[in-house]
Amino acid sequence: MSDTTAEATGSVTQATTAVPASGPASAAPASGTVHWLGTGLSTGSGLGLLSEWSDRTVLWARTIGKAQACLDRLGLTGRVEPRALHPSAEPVELGAGDVVVSMLPATEHPAVLRTCLEAGAHFACSSYVFPALPAELPAAERAGLVLLAEAGLDPGIDHLMAHDLVERAVAAVGTRPGTVRFTSYCGGLPAVPNDFRYRFSWAPRAVLSALQQPARYVWDGEARSTATPWEHTRPYIIGQETFEVYPNRDSLPFQAQYGLPAGWRTDTFVRGTLRLAGWRAAWQPVFAELTAGDEARIAELAGRLAASYPMTETDVDRVVLSVALEVIGDDGPQWSGAYHLDSVGDRTQSAMARCVSVPLAYGVGEILAGRLSAGLHRAAENAADARRWLEFIRERGIDWRLEEGVALPGRTTTG
């Protein structure tokens, strides 16, 4: 899912020179100032956490009014400074060691990152590592800058759960040869189902763009790819509730990222999207437009869908995340475990905003505290850190449950 959206567009300019290089392992000290860019659908109570941990927190939106309305809704008036971010407004002035949190559309991240490098500011976002980031990584390391990505919901919390499950499985069955089945599905849903089986709790155009991304995954021991992931929708059962799931993006690199032992043969490895039952049938007209591939029509469609199925002030959303792992050793021992997260929004903030912004704030807090080295970081990349993140988000209202030694969530036999 989750490249986040924003209400802000405009320019970001630097006011200082870059931090002197301090070596790739040593991060430049954080200044204590955090700039949060965007007031879109994924800006939530994580912003309030940062206002507690930082010396100064600034919220940038397209207008002062939008920034102030967001602060009023979150109860942060007087704790966070509202500022306007657009071409005719006063530019964002970054100081060395500031932390910039980009909640702008993913297409804006490269420009924000370049400005951070010029100013000697640390960079954070909840989105996937974007193509321009690796090219800028050497310069960031030389300048002692932290680049944090994939630290929201999905990607983010799913990474935490996966790292912990892999360590638990290794502790139970070792690294001896065996067969592994891994699935990770996440979705933003309406808490009260409608005929469309969806309401937009994040950017409508980004939802459609995600569906247009080719998907790669492993099923029945075979690496598969598809340009139309919705055609591979399957039923998926969690407890007593049936959902629909489909593969999303490229799952294959995450086998190495999650540290699956070399001796484990992959029967199933899928990272994907979760929807309410009946979603595929309800969205058939949308799929027809996506298949046609006319960008103007798709943009128009996004606008119509946003108007027809918004997450309004009278609606509440729901986030469901299920990460499951099963390992069957060739010589007998086996283990299974699954994390489930099911969160419902309220009148103050959506479940999506909470589940994206709180883990992201935790990661930014690590930058502020000087606990991250220079270079690229994702949400915790080892089990010990992952458990600390998971306990933190639970304490901040994002509850989850861990099941071990139980039947995994429903899996059909079709590919």
Helices and strands as residue ranges (DSSP letters): E 12-14, E 33-37, H 46-53, E 56-61, H 64-74, E 81-84, E 92-94, E 99-102, G 106-108, H 109-119, E 122-124, H 132-142, E 146-148, H 157-173, E 178-190, H 204-212, E 215-219, E 222-226, G 229-232, E 234-238, E 241-247, H 254-257, E 264-276, H 279-282, H 284-292, H 295-308, E 317-329, E 334-344, H 351-368, E 375-377, H 383-395, E 400-404
